[in-house]
Amino acid sequence: MLPDRLTLIDDTNRGDHPYLEADDRCFFFGEYFAGKSYRGGPTNQLVFNFKCKPSIATGNAGRARHKHQAMQTIANGMRRVIGQRNAERYTWVPIPPSKAIGDPDYDDRMLRTLRLAFHGYNADIRSLVCQSVSTVPDHEQEARLTRDALRAVLNVDLAALRSTPLLEGIMLVDDVLNSGKHFKECAHHLRRASPADLEITGIFIARCIHPHPPR
Amino acid sequence: MNDLVSQAASADFEARAIQPARELGAYEALWAQEGATFKRLATMFREHPDSVPSDFVSRADAEQYSRLALGAVRAEGIQHFGIRVHGAGEYPGKLRDAEHPAGLLYFQGNWDLTSSHCVAIVGTRRPSEEGVRRASRLTRSFVQSGFTVVSGLAQGVDTVAHQTAIEAGGQTIAVLGTPITRCYPPPNKALQQRIADDYLVISQVPIVRYARQTYHGNRLFFPERNATMSALTEATVIVEAGNTSGTLIQARHAIQQRRKLFILDSCFRDPRLTWPAKYLERGAIRVTEFDEIIEHLAT
């Protein structure tokens, strides 16, 4: 179950997310402990199940069931904490997965979860950013994708962006906040394609904590 | 106060979100008030369900105390620490079994250790040689069985438990009777640092209040942490303790929280001690062999 309150990224915890700056507004529900997989506590378990790759879930009924339950848990928590008024006040945009559309492991879990969370509401949920080519997630490789490389593979769906006006602001939603690079780059692309004063906020199921941060 | 709480309850998710710096400042400000105790604060939170420290403190006070507390944290060279607030992510639900649960905790290190199987090993600050050997043996056995060994960083049995857990390649948690910015007893400073760096240190003790008052006022924080230590663990084991030992405070809390309380057989064989029989009557378990503890923990 998600907690009753979100937590803000502020001066006390921003250091764990090197790309985030003081004027970035990001919230998270829980903390994911890197390297602990599903053994790191309830949030780790939830995220582990939620992120289960389609190629694994397809051939494993147990994992597929756990993934579905995790989606439901996250959707229920978001519905409870965000509420109808706020759900209908902002445009909700998932931060795209690392796989491009068409890749066997393309997973629109966050989009589906938002639809589940705000089912029955007049919520504006739109997939506005996607990756043109698949990349290896940062946590699965040593040589992380640079910010420029990420910027180059992210695309804004201009037709979807301009189809109807954006609401009071964009809520960029993702499962795990790591360095903050994906949030920053998605925000960068959306701001370039939108009115100058566009408010963008990040909402994350968990922020990632590394056990031995560099001193 | 009621107005502040009702305002918060009707606010949207952004206004309700925990702002860690403000929340710890509000906690510190509440503690700076005369007559503040864990009992009084826990009662206040109980009477206002779904409230957080900042619901009871002006924004200016919260910001002022936040600056003071964070200044003290920086002055000690602490670069990484976190807080847990009741109602927000990762707050340990099992802490609610405490009589007067702390609404906010400071920590340094690997918080995920709180999700492991945890057992508290506690006892006198002046153990006998045999007591030291027993504490050490017991700790090694728990480590070999995959348990995280929790203690209070005090002199004596606590220190043996932490040190042995580390030497044996296990995991350990120190629940402090001081703020994370202080160490008691001073010779354990390096041990506290090691636990903060590589394991987990937890403290519910307010930084500013502790710095402002003398030992006389601060010594009250030590028994209070035993309630938290017991609540965070599956069981408490008492290795050795006198009739007036502070360890018995943890025994009382463990029973009250329905945690298993193990008392080593050697305590019963000391004719001077009256407390083992008393706690046995209240539900404690007398144990001679380590395997007995494991069997009880499995049920």
Interface residues (C-beta under 8 A of the other chain):
Chain A: L2 P3 D4 R5 L6 T7 L8 D10 D11 T12 N13 G15 F27 F28 F29 G30 E31 F33 K36 R39 G40 G41 P42 T43 N44 V81 I82 G83 R85 N86 T201 A206 I209 P211 P213 R215
Chain B: D12 F13 E14 R16 A17 I18 Q19 P20 A21 R22 L24 D50 V52 L70 Q79 H80 F81 G82 I83 V85 G87 A88 G89 E90 Y91 N110 W111 D112 T114 S115
